[in-house]
Amino acid sequence: MSNPQQLRYSKEHEWLSAAEDGVSTVGITEFAANALGDVVYAQLPEVGSTVEAGETCGELESTKSVSDLYSPVTGEITEINEDVVNDPSLVNSAPFEGGWLFKVRISDEPADLLSADEYAAHTAG
C-alpha cells in the first residue's frame, strides 16, 4: 500500500491535497478503505456547510460497518463528489483518484497532519 507523497494525512485516515486557490480535496486512505470493506453508501457534508477539523462531517457505510467521516481541516464545503454518492464503491477502487469525497475552502488547518511516511508509520503498528 503506497500513500501518495504529495498528500497530507489525518490520524483518522483522511487525506488532504495541497490547496489550489485555498481549496483542498479530501478523501479516505486506501488503508481505511480496505479496513471498511466494500463501501455501499456515502453520506457527505452539504455544499455551503462549515466543517471543523477533527469533527464528524458524514459517514461511510460498508458491508462490514458504518464509519464516521472526519474533516481534517476547518472550512466551507465547496463541492462533493456526486460520483461517489452514486457509486460508493469508488472509495474502494480509487481512494486517491475518483473516490475523493469533498472539496473544502480551508480557514484553519491543524498542525498535526501527517506526511505520507508519518502516516505509514502510524498505520504500521
C-alpha positions in Angstrom: 0.0 0.0 0.0 1.5 3.3 -1.1 0.4 6.6 0.1 0.9 9.5 -2.3 3.8 11.7 -1.1 2.1 15.0 -2.2 -0.8 14.5 0.2 -1.1 15.0 3.9 -3.0 12.7 6.2 -5.0 12.7 9.4 -4.8 10.1 12.2 -8.5 9.4 11.5 -7.4 8.1 8.0 -8.4 11.0 5.8 -6.1 12.5 3.1 -5.9 16.2 2.1 -4.5 17.5 -1.2 -2.4 20.7 -1.5 -4.7 23.7 -1.7 -5.4 25.3 -5.0 -6.8 28.8 -4.6 -7.5 27.9 -0.9 -9.4 24.8 -1.8 -8.3 21.2 -1.0 -9.7 17.9 -1.9 -10.4 15.3 0.9 -10.8 11.6 0.8 -10.1 8.5 2.9 -6.9 6.5 2.6 -6.5 3.1 1.0 -5.8 1.7 4.5 -9.2 3.0 5.7 -11.0 1.8 2.6 -9.5 -1.7 3.0 -10.5 -1.8 6.7 -14.0 -0.7 5.9 -14.6 -3.3 3.2 -17.0 -2.7 0.3 -18.5 0.8 0.7 -22.2 0.8 -0.2 -23.3 4.2 1.0 -21.7 7.6 1.4 -23.3 10.5 3.3 -21.2 13.6 2.6 -21.4 17.1 4.0 -23.6 19.6 2.2 -22.1 22.2 -0.2 -22.0 25.5 1.7 -21.8 23.9 5.1 -18.9 24.5 7.5 -16.8 21.7 8.8 -14.4 21.7 11.8 -11.1 19.9 11.9 -11.4 16.6 13.8 -15.2 16.7 13.8 -17.7 14.3 12.2 -19.0 15.6 8.8 -20.5 12.5 7.3 -20.4 8.7 7.2 -19.5 5.8 5.1 -21.4 2.6 5.3 -19.9 -0.7 4.2 -20.9 -4.3 4.2 -18.9 -4.6 7.5 -19.9 -1.5 9.4 -20.7 2.2 9.5 -17.8 4.6 9.9 -17.8 8.3 10.7 -16.1 10.6 8.3 -14.0 13.3 9.9 -12.8 16.6 8.3 -9.0 17.0 8.5 -9.4 20.8 8.4 -11.8 23.6 9.2 -13.6 25.3 6.3 -16.5 25.6 4.0 -17.6 22.7 1.7 -17.4 23.9 -1.9 -18.1 20.6 -3.7 -19.0 17.0 -3.1 -18.2 14.0 -5.3 -21.5 13.1 -6.8 -19.9 10.1 -8.5 -19.2 8.6 -5.0 -22.8 9.3 -3.9 -24.0 7.4 -7.0 -21.3 4.7 -6.9 -19.8 4.4 -3.4 -17.5 1.6 -4.5 -15.2 4.2 -6.0 -14.0 4.8 -2.4 -12.6 1.2 -2.5 -11.4 1.1 -6.2 -9.8 4.5 -6.4 -9.4 6.1 -3.0 -6.8 8.6 -4.1 -8.3 9.4 -7.5 -12.0 9.1 -8.5 -13.0 8.1 -4.9 -12.3 11.5 -3.4 -15.2 12.8 -1.1 -15.4 16.5 -0.9 -13.6 19.8 -1.5 -13.2 22.4 1.2 -12.1 26.1 1.3 -9.7 25.9 4.2 -10.0 28.5 7.0 -7.8 26.7 9.5 -5.5 23.7 9.2 -4.3 21.8 12.3 -0.6 21.4 12.8 -0.8 17.6 13.4 -1.4 16.5 9.8 1.0 13.7 8.8 3.3 13.3 5.8 3.0 10.1 3.8 5.9 8.5 5.7 4.5 9.5 9.1 1.1 8.1 8.1 2.7 4.8 7.0 4.4 4.6 10.4 1.1 5.5 12.1 -0.7 2.6 10.4 2.1 0.1 10.7 1.5 -0.6 14.4 
